[in-house]
Amino acid sequence: MQARGYPAAGEIGPTSAPAQVSVILPVHDAEPWLDECLGSVLQQDFEGSMELSIFNDASKDKSMTIIEKWKKKLEGSGILVVIGGHDSPSPRGVGYSKNQAIAQSSGAYLCFLDADDVMMPQRVRLQHEAALQHPKSIIGCQVRREPPNSTERYTRWINQLAPDQLLTQVFTSNGPTVIMPTWFCSRAWFAHVGPFDEGGRGVPEDLLFFYEHLRKGGGVVRVDQSLLLYRYHPSAATHSVLETTIWAHRVRFLEERALPHWATFTIWNAGRQGRRLYRSLTAGSRRKVAAFCDVDENKIRKGFYCYEDSQERPKPRIPVLHFRAARPPFVICVKLDLTGGVFEDNLRSLNLQEGRDFLHFS
C-alpha cells in the first residue's frame, strides 16, 4: 500500500516518452551515502534518455530530504526522477523495494544501483552497449571495493573470473558471479525471469533471482572495467541473510542443475565442509558419492567416512582417497585462494575441464 504523498506505480508525473534506461534505486536509511550516490547518477556520460526510479522503504532518517534536493538537479539535467515509497513503521525489504521501483519506471533497460554505492561516469553507457548485444543476459562489471582492503579475496573473485567461469562458478558461497549492485538488463528479460522475492529481511532475493535467470537460459556477461565503487559496511542488507539459508539454496541448486548429469562424483575435501555437503544432500544424491578425496594423510589413512546419522543399515562408509587416486567429476569444497596456490596447483595438475570434470562449491 502506498503512503500518502507518494504516487502509485505508473503515476510518474508529466507524460513523456519512456526512457531508454531506468536506474533502479531502493532506499532505506541511506543518509550517509546518498549525496555521493545521486551525484554519480548525474555524472553519467550516457547520451540516451535516462530516468532515476527511487523507492523509499520507510526511511526514518533524512534520506527523503536529500532525494528532493537532488531531484531538482537531476531533472534540470534532463534526468526524470520518479519517487515512490511508504512510511510504514517497518521496511518491506529490498526485494519489494526493487520491484516497486521497477513497476513505477519506464525504461527499456534497468540499471540496478544500491544507495551506498557510487557509479563511474561510463557505467550506464558501457553496460547499455553490452546489453544491446546480449538481450537475454545479466550484464555486470568489475568493482572497486571501499574500504580497499575489505573482502580482498571476494573482490578478486568478482573481478577476475574468466568469461566461462561466470556460468561454472554459480554454486559457490560467493553467490551470483556478477554481483547484484552491478546488474544491468532489459526490462523484457527481467519481466520474463522476475520479479524479486519479497520475503523481506533474511531472504537472498538476488541469489534466488539469479538462479531463476539461469534456469530460463539467461547468460552472464561482465564489462571488464571497474564501473562501481562497491561499499562494505556492517549495516549492509546482505549481512541480514543467514549462511545456513544460503547454504540450503545452494545445495538444492547444485542437485537440480549439476548432479543429474553425473552418474557418480567425488567430493574434494574429507574435512568439515565436504562432510557437511554430503550430509546436506538428498538420499539419492548421497548414493552418487563414490568417494571423498583429500591430501591429509590422517584422513586418507583412516580410509573411509561413516555417515553415523544415516537411517540405512549398514550405515554408508564412503572411501577417502588421495586426490590423485580419485576419479572425476569432483565437487570441490576447498576455499580458493587460501593455500598459497597449493590447492590450485594440485587441481591444475589433473588437466581437468571446469564445468565438465569439476565444479567449485565452497
Beta strands, then each sheet from edge to edge (+ up, - down):
strand 1: 21-27
strand 2: 50-57
strand 3: 80-86
strand 4: 109-112
strand 5: 118-119
strand 6: 137-146
strand 7: 184-186
strand 8: 219-231
strand 9: 265-268
strand 10: 289-294
strand 11: 304-306
strand 12: 317-322
strand 13: 330-332
strand 14: 358-360
sheet 1: 3+ 2+ 1+ 4+ 7-
sheet 2: 5+ 8- 6-
sheet 3: 11+ 12- 10- 9- 13- 14-
end
